[in-house]
């Protein structure tokens, strides 16, 4: 079977189990998950989906997410979209009755009430939706910046390095504009107006403006200022849409939106956001310099639970602010140790369950992605379902984070020039306040500590005796035995039973 046929077969197996094309309202994917918007959640066959060999797990959030793994999901998604379109086109058109629409609305309302979506988590999700689309550009520019730094240190290609510096720095110089654009779009305003207001922050002419006795600097306030300016622009625009006559709306609304929010940005938000951004940078530096080992231990150990709760999204603006200020975020390599703990735990599970072919196959298929920092297949396919190995994996992440934090206390900071990658995939993005060799060695040491502690903690404390008895079984043989009929009795006379000896 060709690769295209295989991907289409995977999509074809998933579609009926999520209610068919008629139940799909949206299709998207991230690095590892197929994200589906569903019209009726009750039509999904969860257990049948989890039983598919290529499905590593399912996660329910604002969308229904099927974990397929890196690479696979990017190839399956277009096939899935094509199947949805084909099935929808083949289905005869049906005009719903008023009763059907009412029933559908009631079902959607009931489903919405059942969602565990607090206002705080919804706000964090909006923040994540603003910054996540920027990650590919951050990664690409970060790798180019790292390559350029290496060329400069080696003294190679001096005629090319200035061009590489411009390519790597161009996006970061204008990142506030992109943040403003995405913010306005996410909060329900006109995206380009959000970008226009945020552009004021990076305009060189603001250096001629004095606020609170201080001259403004281009870029002051950074992404936080851009976010605040764009949110303000959305509210101003909505107010204008409500009160400005329709005949004047096309002229008055955009003008007032840019003018009012622009003046507030220049004479207030840039200064305030600049102070907040500076405070974030100072706090991160103080924390790592004075309590790096303890902070790294807590961050590395608690990161995966934060991910499970959706609270990790609050870290994205902090990472971006640190990259703007210092050129790298020293928090990301510490948080990446959580994935190292998962890898070590998975290897221990592999050895502790030698007869469970199903779990061992899952681990073998998910480990390469785990080494590259994609931990979801191991989390949802191995450690989290088993329970205790998830906790011992977090212990491995805590020790790895503490290792890197300790070196920050000693003056060797390890940072990343972009957000998104983790594990081995973070090596091309590493930067720090010392030489590149030292930075790579410390990060590699942290990974090894995470692997080792995660393995040892899981091997010795990740399983109870009852868990071993339950999970260390040959699932294939047990299934075959259950489905094989009992052998027929041998022909001939049945021998007399021997008398019981007392």
C-alpha positions as CSV (number, residue, x, y, z in Angstrom):
1,X,0.0,0.0,0.0
2,X,1.4,3.4,-1.0
3,X,1.8,6.2,1.6
4,X,-1.1,8.1,0.2
5,X,-3.4,5.0,0.3
6,X,-2.3,4.4,3.9
7,X,-3.1,7.9,5.0
8,X,-6.5,7.8,3.3
9,X,-7.2,4.4,5.0
10,X,-6.4,5.9,8.3
11,X,-8.8,8.9,7.6
12,X,-11.4,6.5,6.4
13,X,-11.2,4.4,9.6
14,X,-11.6,7.5,11.8
15,X,-14.4,9.3,10.0
16,X,-17.3,6.9,10.8
17,X,-16.2,6.7,14.4
18,X,-16.6,10.4,14.9
19,X,-20.1,10.5,13.5
20,X,-19.4,10.9,9.8
21,X,-19.0,14.0,7.7
22,X,-22.3,15.4,8.8
23,X,-21.0,15.6,12.4
24,X,-17.8,17.5,11.5
25,X,-18.0,21.3,11.7
26,X,-14.2,22.0,11.5
27,X,-10.9,20.2,10.8
28,X,-7.5,21.3,11.8
29,X,-4.3,19.8,13.2
30,X,-1.3,20.7,15.3
31,X,2.1,18.9,15.6
32,X,0.5,15.6,16.8
33,X,-3.3,15.9,17.0
34,X,-6.2,15.9,14.5
35,X,-8.5,18.5,15.9
36,X,-12.2,18.2,15.1
37,X,-15.1,20.4,15.7
38,X,-18.2,18.2,16.4
39,X,-21.8,19.0,16.1
40,X,-23.0,16.2,18.3
41,X,-20.4,14.8,20.8
42,X,-22.6,11.8,21.6
43,X,-22.0,10.3,18.1
44,X,-18.3,9.7,18.8
45,X,-17.3,6.1,19.6
46,X,-14.4,6.8,22.0
47,X,-13.4,3.2,22.7
48,X,-13.5,2.1,19.1
49,X,-11.2,5.1,18.2
50,X,-8.7,4.3,21.0
51,X,-8.6,0.7,19.8
52,X,-7.3,1.7,16.3
53,X,-3.6,0.8,16.1
54,X,-2.6,4.2,14.8
55,X,-4.5,6.3,17.4
56,X,-2.3,7.0,20.4
57,X,-5.0,8.7,22.5
58,X,-7.9,11.2,22.4
59,X,-8.2,14.5,24.3
60,X,-11.4,16.5,24.7
61,X,-11.0,20.3,24.9
62,X,-12.7,23.0,22.9
63,X,-12.2,20.6,20.0
64,X,-12.1,16.8,19.9
65,X,-8.4,15.9,19.5
66,X,-7.2,12.5,18.2
67,X,-3.4,11.9,18.8
68,X,-1.9,10.5,15.7
69,X,1.8,11.5,16.2
70,X,4.1,13.9,14.4
71,X,4.3,13.5,10.6
72,X,1.3,11.2,10.4
73,X,-1.2,13.9,11.4
74,X,0.0,16.3,8.8
75,X,-0.5,13.7,6.1
76,X,-3.8,12.3,7.4
77,X,-5.5,15.6,7.8
78,X,-5.8,16.5,4.1
79,X,-7.1,13.0,3.4
80,X,-9.7,13.4,6.2
81,X,-10.8,16.8,4.8
82,X,-11.2,15.3,1.4
83,X,-13.3,12.4,2.7
84,X,-15.5,14.9,4.6
85,X,-16.0,17.0,1.5
86,X,-16.8,13.9,-0.6
87,X,-19.3,12.5,1.8
88,X,-20.9,15.9,2.2
89,X,-21.2,16.3,-1.5
90,X,-22.7,12.8,-2.0
91,X,-25.3,13.3,0.8
92,X,-28.6,14.6,-0.5
93,X,-29.5,18.1,0.7
94,X,-31.9,18.1,3.6
95,X,-33.6,21.3,4.8
96,X,-34.0,20.9,8.6
97,X,-37.3,21.5,10.1
98,X,-37.9,24.0,12.9
99,X,-38.2,21.2,15.4
100,X,-34.8,19.7,14.3
101,X,-33.1,23.1,14.6
102,X,-34.6,23.6,18.0
103,X,-33.4,20.1,19.1
104,X,-29.9,20.8,17.7
105,X,-29.7,24.1,19.5
106,X,-30.8,22.5,22.8
107,X,-28.2,19.8,22.4
108,X,-25.4,22.3,21.7
109,X,-26.5,24.4,24.6
110,X,-26.5,21.4,26.9
111,X,-23.1,20.3,25.6
112,X,-21.7,23.8,26.2
113,X,-22.9,23.8,29.8
114,X,-21.1,20.5,30.4
115,X,-17.8,21.8,29.2
116,X,-15.3,22.6,31.9
117,X,-14.4,26.0,30.5
118,X,-13.8,28.5,33.2
119,X,-13.4,32.2,32.1
120,X,-9.8,32.1,33.1
121,X,-9.0,29.1,30.9
122,X,-11.0,30.6,28.0
123,X,-8.9,33.7,28.4
124,X,-5.7,31.7,28.4
125,X,-6.9,29.9,25.3
126,X,-7.4,33.2,23.5
127,X,-3.8,34.3,24.5
128,X,-2.5,31.0,23.1
129,X,-4.4,31.4,19.9
130,X,-2.7,34.8,19.4
131,X,0.9,33.5,19.8
132,X,0.8,29.9,18.5
133,X,0.5,31.0,14.8
134,X,3.8,32.9,15.3
135,X,5.7,29.8,16.4
136,X,6.8,28.6,12.8
137,X,8.4,32.0,12.1
138,X,10.0,32.1,15.6
139,X,11.5,28.6,15.0
140,X,12.8,29.5,11.5
141,X,14.3,32.8,12.5
142,X,15.7,31.3,15.6
143,X,17.6,28.5,13.7
144,X,18.9,31.1,11.2
145,X,20.1,33.3,14.1
146,X,21.9,30.3,15.7
147,X,23.5,29.4,12.4
148,X,24.6,33.0,11.9
149,X,26.1,33.1,15.4
150,X,28.1,29.9,14.6
151,X,29.4,31.3,11.4
152,X,30.4,34.6,13.1
153,X,32.3,32.7,15.9
154,X,34.1,30.6,13.3
155,X,34.9,33.6,11.1
156,X,33.3,32.0,8.1
157,X,31.4,33.7,5.2
158,X,31.8,37.3,6.5
159,X,30.0,38.6,3.4
160,X,26.9,36.5,4.2
161,X,26.5,36.9,7.9
162,X,25.0,40.4,7.8
163,X,22.3,39.2,5.4
164,X,21.6,36.2,7.7
165,X,21.3,38.6,10.7
166,X,18.8,40.7,8.8
167,X,16.8,37.7,7.8
168,X,16.8,36.4,11.4
169,X,16.0,39.7,13.0
170,X,13.4,41.1,10.7
171,X,10.5,39.1,12.1
172,X,11.4,39.9,15.7
173,X,11.6,43.6,14.9
174,X,8.0,43.6,13.7
175,X,6.6,40.8,15.9
176,X,4.4,43.4,17.7
177,X,2.5,44.1,14.5
178,X,1.7,40.4,14.1
179,X,0.6,40.1,17.7
180,X,-1.7,43.1,17.3
181,X,-3.2,41.6,14.1
182,X,-3.9,38.2,15.7
183,X,-5.2,39.8,18.9
184,X,-7.8,41.9,17.1
185,X,-8.8,38.9,15.1
186,X,-9.1,36.7,18.2
187,X,-11.1,39.2,20.2
188,X,-13.6,39.8,17.4
189,X,-12.3,43.0,15.9
190,X,-10.9,44.0,12.5
191,X,-7.5,42.3,12.4
192,X,-5.7,45.0,10.3
193,X,-6.8,47.7,12.7
194,X,-5.2,45.8,15.5
195,X,-2.0,45.5,13.5
196,X,-2.1,49.2,12.6
197,X,-2.3,50.3,16.3
198,X,0.4,47.8,17.3
199,X,2.7,49.1,14.6
200,X,2.9,52.4,16.5
201,X,5.0,50.6,19.1
202,X,7.8,49.7,16.7
203,X,7.7,52.9,14.7
204,X,11.0,54.7,14.9
205,X,9.3,58.1,15.2
206,X,8.1,57.4,18.8
207,X,11.7,58.2,19.9
208,X,10.7,61.9,19.6
209,X,7.9,61.6,22.1
210,X,8.3,62.2,25.8
211,X,6.0,60.5,28.4
212,X,6.2,60.8,32.2
213,X,9.5,62.6,31.8
214,X,11.0,59.8,29.7
215,X,11.6,59.6,26.0
216,X,10.0,56.6,24.4
217,X,12.0,53.9,22.6
218,X,10.9,52.1,19.5
219,X,9.6,48.7,20.6
220,X,9.0,49.8,24.2
221,X,6.3,47.6,25.7
222,X,6.9,44.8,23.1
223,X,4.4,42.1,22.6
224,X,2.5,43.0,25.9
225,X,2.0,46.5,24.7
226,X,0.9,45.3,21.3
227,X,-1.6,42.9,22.9
228,X,-3.1,45.6,25.1
229,X,-3.2,48.2,22.3
230,X,-5.1,45.7,20.0
231,X,-7.6,44.7,22.7
232,X,-8.3,48.4,23.3
233,X,-8.7,48.9,19.6
234,X,-11.3,46.1,19.5
235,X,-13.4,47.7,22.2
236,X,-13.2,51.1,20.6
237,X,-14.2,49.6,17.2
238,X,-17.1,47.8,18.8
239,X,-18.3,51.0,20.4
240,X,-18.1,52.8,17.1
241,X,-20.0,50.1,15.3
242,X,-22.8,50.5,17.9
243,X,-23.1,54.3,17.8
244,X,-21.8,55.6,14.5
245,X,-24.4,55.8,11.7
246,X,-24.0,53.2,8.9
247,X,-23.5,55.9,6.3
248,X,-20.4,57.2,8.2
249,X,-19.2,53.9,9.5
250,X,-16.6,53.2,6.8
251,X,-14.9,56.5,7.4
252,X,-15.4,57.3,11.1
253,X,-15.0,53.9,12.7
254,X,-11.5,53.0,11.5
255,X,-10.3,56.6,12.0
256,X,-11.6,56.8,15.6
257,X,-10.3,53.3,16.4
258,X,-6.7,54.0,15.3
259,X,-6.7,57.6,16.7
260,X,-8.1,56.8,20.2
261,X,-6.3,53.6,20.8
262,X,-3.2,55.0,19.2
263,X,-3.1,58.0,21.6
264,X,-3.7,55.8,24.6
265,X,-0.9,53.5,23.4
266,X,1.6,56.3,22.9
267,X,0.8,58.2,26.1
268,X,0.1,55.3,28.4
269,X,0.3,51.7,27.3
270,X,3.9,51.8,25.9
271,X,5.2,53.1,29.2
272,X,3.2,50.8,31.4
273,X,3.8,47.7,29.2
274,X,7.5,48.5,29.1
275,X,7.7,48.6,32.9
276,X,5.8,45.3,33.1
277,X,8.0,43.6,30.4
278,X,11.1,44.8,32.3
279,X,9.7,43.5,35.5
280,X,9.1,40.1,33.9
281,X,12.7,40.0,32.6
282,X,14.1,41.1,36.0
283,X,12.0,38.5,37.9
284,X,13.1,35.7,35.6
285,X,16.8,36.7,36.0
286,X,16.5,37.0,39.7
287,X,14.7,33.7,40.1
288,X,17.3,31.7,38.0
289,X,20.3,33.5,39.6
290,X,19.2,33.1,43.2
291,X,16.9,30.1,43.3
292,X,17.6,28.4,40.0
293,X,17.9,24.8,41.3
294,X,14.6,25.0,43.3
295,X,12.8,26.9,40.6
296,X,14.0,24.5,37.9
297,X,12.9,21.5,40.0
298,X,9.4,22.9,40.5
299,X,9.0,24.1,36.8
300,X,10.3,20.8,35.4
301,X,8.2,18.7,37.7
302,X,4.9,20.6,37.4
303,X,5.0,21.5,33.7
304,X,3.1,18.4,32.5
305,X,0.3,18.8,35.1
306,X,0.1,22.4,33.9
307,X,-0.3,21.2,30.4
308,X,-3.0,18.8,31.4
309,X,-4.9,21.7,33.0
310,X,-4.3,24.0,30.1
311,X,-2.5,26.5,32.3
312,X,0.8,26.3,30.4
313,X,-0.6,28.7,27.9
314,X,0.0,31.6,30.3
315,X,3.7,31.1,29.8
316,X,3.7,31.9,26.1
317,X,3.7,35.7,26.4
318,X,6.4,35.4,29.0
319,X,8.6,33.4,26.7
320,X,8.0,35.8,23.9
321,X,8.8,38.8,26.1
322,X,12.1,37.2,27.2
323,X,13.1,36.5,23.6
324,X,12.4,40.1,22.7
325,X,14.4,41.4,25.6
326,X,17.3,39.0,25.9
327,X,17.3,37.1,22.6
328,X,16.3,33.9,24.3
329,X,14.1,32.5,27.0
330,X,15.9,30.7,29.8
331,X,12.6,29.0,31.0
332,X,12.0,26.8,28.0
333,X,15.0,24.5,28.3
334,X,14.0,23.9,32.0
335,X,10.4,23.1,31.0
336,X,11.7,20.8,28.2
337,X,13.0,18.5,30.9
338,X,9.5,17.3,31.5
339,X,9.6,15.5,28.2
340,X,12.9,13.9,29.2
341,X,11.3,12.4,32.3
342,X,8.6,10.9,30.1
343,X,11.2,9.2,27.9
344,X,13.0,7.7,30.8
345,X,9.7,6.5,32.4
346,X,8.7,4.9,29.1
347,X,11.9,3.0,28.8
348,X,11.4,1.7,32.4
349,X,7.8,0.7,31.5
350,X,9.2,-1.2,28.5
351,X,11.5,-3.3,30.7
352,X,9.0,-3.8,33.6
353,X,6.3,-5.2,31.3
354,X,8.2,-7.7,29.1
355,X,5.1,-9.8,28.2
356,X,2.7,-6.9,27.3
357,X,3.3,-6.7,23.6
358,X,0.7,-4.0,23.1
359,X,2.3,-1.5,25.4
360,X,5.8,-2.3,24.3
361,X,4.8,-1.7,20.6
362,X,3.3,1.7,21.6
363,X,6.5,2.7,23.4
364,X,8.7,1.6,20.5
365,X,6.7,3.6,18.0
366,X,6.4,6.7,20.3
367,X,10.0,6.9,21.7
368,X,11.5,8.5,18.6
369,X,9.0,11.3,18.8
370,X,9.6,11.5,22.5
371,X,13.4,12.1,22.0
372,X,12.5,14.9,19.6
373,X,10.3,16.5,22.3
374,X,6.9,15.4,21.2
375,X,5.7,13.8,24.4
376,X,2.0,13.4,23.8
377,X,2.1,9.9,22.4
378,X,4.0,8.7,25.5
379,X,1.8,10.7,27.9
380,X,-1.6,9.6,26.5
381,X,-0.5,6.2,25.3
382,X,1.6,5.0,28.1
383,X,2.3,6.9,31.4
384,X,-1.0,8.7,32.0
385,X,-3.2,5.6,31.5
386,X,-0.9,3.6,33.9
387,X,-1.1,6.3,36.5
388,X,2.0,6.0,38.7
389,X,4.5,6.2,35.8
390,X,3.1,9.6,35.0
391,X,4.0,10.8,38.5
392,X,7.5,9.2,38.3
393,X,8.0,10.8,34.9
394,X,7.3,14.2,36.5
395,X,10.0,13.4,39.1
396,X,12.5,12.9,36.2
397,X,11.5,16.2,34.7
398,X,11.9,17.9,38.1
399,X,15.5,16.6,38.5
400,X,16.4,17.6,34.9
401,X,15.0,21.1,35.4
402,X,16.8,21.4,38.7
403,X,20.1,20.4,37.0
404,X,19.7,23.3,34.4
405,X,18.5,25.7,37.1
406,X,21.6,24.9,39.2
407,X,23.9,26.0,36.4
408,X,21.9,29.2,36.0
409,X,22.7,29.9,39.7
410,X,26.3,29.3,38.9
411,X,26.2,31.8,36.0
412,X,25.7,29.6,33.0
413,X,22.3,30.3,31.5
414,X,20.8,28.1,28.9
415,X,18.1,29.5,26.7
416,X,16.1,29.0,23.5
417,X,15.8,31.6,20.8
418,X,12.2,30.3,19.9
419,X,9.3,28.5,21.5
420,X,7.7,25.2,20.3
421,X,10.5,22.6,19.9
422,X,11.7,20.5,22.8
423,X,14.0,17.5,23.4
424,X,16.7,17.0,20.8
425,X,14.9,19.3,18.4
426,X,15.8,22.2,20.7
427,X,19.6,21.9,20.1
428,X,19.6,24.1,17.0
429,X,17.8,26.9,18.9
430,X,20.0,26.9,22.0
431,X,21.7,30.1,23.2
432,X,23.1,31.4,26.4
433,X,25.4,33.9,28.2
434,X,28.4,31.7,27.7
435,X,29.9,29.8,24.8
436,X,27.7,27.6,22.6
437,X,29.7,24.5,23.6
438,X,28.9,25.1,27.3
439,X,25.3,25.8,26.6
440,X,24.9,22.5,24.6
441,X,26.7,20.5,27.3
442,X,24.5,21.8,30.1
443,X,21.3,21.1,28.1
444,X,22.5,17.7,27.1
445,X,23.3,17.0,30.8
446,X,19.8,18.0,31.8
447,X,18.3,15.6,29.3
448,X,20.5,12.8,30.6
449,X,19.5,13.5,34.2
450,X,15.8,13.6,33.2
451,X,16.1,10.3,31.3
452,X,18.0,8.6,34.1
453,X,15.9,9.8,37.1
454,X,12.6,9.2,35.1
455,X,13.8,5.6,34.4
456,X,15.0,4.8,37.9
457,X,12.0,6.3,39.6
458,X,9.6,4.4,37.3
459,X,11.5,1.2,37.4
460,X,11.6,1.0,41.2
461,X,8.5,3.0,42.3
462,X,6.3,3.2,39.2
463,X,4.5,-0.1,39.6
464,X,2.8,-1.8,42.5
465,X,2.7,-5.6,42.7
466,X,-1.0,-5.5,41.7
467,X,-0.1,-3.4,38.6
468,X,2.5,-5.8,37.5
469,X,0.0,-8.7,37.8
470,X,-2.6,-6.8,35.9
471,X,-0.4,-5.4,33.1
472,X,2.5,-7.8,32.6
473,X,0.5,-10.3,30.6
474,X,0.8,-11.6,27.1
475,X,-2.3,-9.8,25.7
476,X,-2.1,-11.5,22.3
477,X,-2.0,-15.0,23.8
478,X,-4.7,-14.2,26.2
479,X,-6.9,-12.9,23.4
480,X,-6.2,-16.0,21.3
481,X,-7.0,-18.4,24.2
482,X,-10.3,-16.6,24.8
483,X,-11.4,-17.1,21.2
484,X,-10.1,-20.6,20.6
485,X,-12.7,-23.4,21.3
486,X,-11.8,-26.1,23.8
487,X,-10.3,-29.2,22.4
488,X,-12.7,-32.2,21.8
489,X,-12.3,-35.1,24.2
490,X,-10.2,-37.9,23.0
491,X,-12.0,-41.0,21.6
492,X,-12.0,-44.2,23.5
493,X,-13.1,-45.2,27.0
494,X,-12.6,-42.6,29.7
495,X,-10.2,-43.9,32.3
496,X,-11.3,-44.5,35.8
497,X,-10.2,-41.8,38.2
498,X,-7.6,-42.9,40.7
499,X,-8.7,-43.1,44.3
500,X,-7.7,-40.2,46.5
501,X,-4.7,-41.0,48.7
502,X,-5.0,-39.8,52.2
